C-alpha cells in the first residue's frame, strides 16, 4: 500500500517536472522572439528619426530654393506686370460661351411643371414666422464694412 502511494507521488513529481521543463523552454523561446521584435522596433524608430532629420533639412528654404526652385528660373513680379480687371479685353460675341446652349426661361419651366397643387386652407396652430432678410452687400455687413472695393 505504501509502495503504491510512493509510486503515485514519484509519478506526479515527474509529470510536474516535465511540465515545468516544457514551460521553461517555451518562455525562453517567447523571450527570444520578444527581444527580436524589440530590436526591430528600435531599428525602425532610429530610421524614423533619421528620416525626420533629413526631411527637416530638405524643407529648409535655402535647400528648397537650391533644389526645386533653382531649376525654374523664377523672378520677382514687377509692379508694371500687375493690371486691373478693366484692362482685360472684352469678349467677342462669337466666343465659345455664346455658342453654348441657353438656359430655359422660367416661364417655360413653369409650363413643363404643370399647375401648382391646391393647398387646403386649414388654420395653423403655430404659423411660421417670416425671418428678416439679411443683405449680403459689404456695406451692410459690419465684418466687411472696412473692406474697400477694388478699382
C-alpha positions in Angstrom: 0.0 0.0 0.0 2.8 2.4 0.9 4.6 1.4 -2.3 1.6 2.4 -4.5 1.3 5.9 -2.8 5.0 6.5 -3.1 4.9 5.4 -6.8 1.9 7.8 -7.3 3.9 10.7 -5.8 7.0 9.9 -7.8 4.9 9.8 -11.0 3.2 13.1 -10.1 6.6 14.8 -9.3 8.0 13.5 -12.7 4.9 14.9 -14.5 5.2 18.3 -12.8 9.0 18.4 -13.6 8.4 17.6 -17.3 5.7 20.3 -17.4 7.9 22.9 -15.8 10.8 21.9 -18.2 8.5 22.4 -21.2 7.1 25.7 -19.9 10.7 27.0 -19.2 11.7 26.4 -22.8 8.5 27.9 -24.2 9.1 31.0 -22.1 12.7 31.2 -23.3 11.6 31.0 -27.0 9.0 33.7 -26.4 11.5 35.9 -24.7 13.9 35.5 -27.7 11.0 36.4 -30.1 10.2 39.5 -27.9 13.9 40.6 -27.9 14.0 40.3 -31.8 10.8 42.3 -32.1 12.1 45.0 -29.6 15.3 45.3 -31.7 13.3 45.6 -34.9 11.1 48.4 -33.3 14.3 50.2 -32.1 15.8 50.0 -35.5 12.6 51.4 -37.1 12.5 54.2 -34.5 16.1 55.1 -35.4 15.3 55.0 -39.1 12.2 57.3 -38.5 14.5 59.7 -36.5 16.9 59.8 -39.4 14.1 60.3 -41.9 12.7 63.2 -39.9 16.1 64.8 -39.7 16.5 64.5 -43.5 13.0 65.9 -44.1 13.6 68.9 -41.9 16.9 69.5 -43.7 15.3 69.2 -47.1 12.4 71.6 -46.1 14.7 74.4 -45.2 14.0 77.4 -47.6 17.6 77.6 -48.8 17.6 73.9 -49.6 14.2 74.2 -51.4 15.5 77.1 -53.4 18.6 75.3 -54.3 16.9 72.0 -55.4 13.4 72.8 -56.6 13.1 76.5 -57.4 16.7 76.8 -58.8 15.7 74.9 -61.9 12.6 77.2 -62.6 14.4 80.5 -63.1 11.7 82.4 -61.3 12.0 86.2 -61.0 10.2 88.7 -58.8 7.0 90.3 -60.2 7.4 93.9 -61.2 4.8 96.4 -60.4 4.3 97.1 -64.1 3.2 93.5 -64.6 0.1 93.9 -62.4 -3.0 95.1 -64.1 -6.7 95.7 -63.3 -9.7 93.8 -64.5 -10.8 96.8 -66.5 -7.7 96.4 -68.6 -8.8 93.0 -69.9 -10.2 92.9 -73.5 -13.9 92.4 -73.9 -15.2 89.0 -75.1 -16.1 88.7 -78.7 -19.8 87.8 -79.3 -18.8 84.7 -81.2 -16.9 83.2 -78.3 -17.4 79.6 -77.1 -19.7 80.7 -74.4 -22.1 82.4 -76.8 -22.4 79.2 -78.7 -23.3 77.2 -75.6 -26.9 76.1 -75.1 -29.0 78.8 -73.5 -30.8 78.2 -70.2 -34.6 77.6 -70.3 -36.5 80.7 -69.2 -38.6 80.4 -66.0 -41.9 80.8 -67.9 -41.1 77.6 -69.9 -40.1 75.7 -66.8 -43.5 76.6 -65.2 -45.2 75.2 -68.3 -43.3 71.9 -68.0 -44.2 71.5 -64.3 -47.9 71.9 -64.8 -50.4 73.6 -62.5 -49.4 74.1 -58.8 -51.3 71.8 -56.4 -54.0 73.4 -54.3 -53.3 73.7 -50.6 -56.2 73.3 -48.2 -56.8 76.4 -46.2 -56.6 74.9 -42.7 -55.9 77.0 -39.7 -52.4 76.5 -38.4 -51.7 76.2 -34.7 -48.2 77.8 -35.0 -47.9 79.8 -38.2 -44.3 80.1 -39.5 -42.6 83.4 -38.6 -41.0 85.2 -41.5 -37.3 85.8 -41.0 -35.9 89.3 -41.8 -33.8 89.3 -45.0 -30.1 89.8 -44.4 -28.3 91.8 -47.0 -25.1 90.4 -48.2 -23.5 93.6 -49.6 -20.2 94.5 -47.9 -21.6 97.8 -46.6 -24.4 96.2 -44.6 -22.2 93.5 -43.1 -20.2 95.0 -40.2 -17.4 92.5 -40.7 -17.0 93.7 -44.3 -17.5 97.4 -43.7 -13.8 98.1 -43.6 -13.3 96.3 -46.9 -13.0 98.7 -49.8 -14.0 97.6 -53.3 -11.0 97.3 -55.7 -11.0 99.8 -58.5 
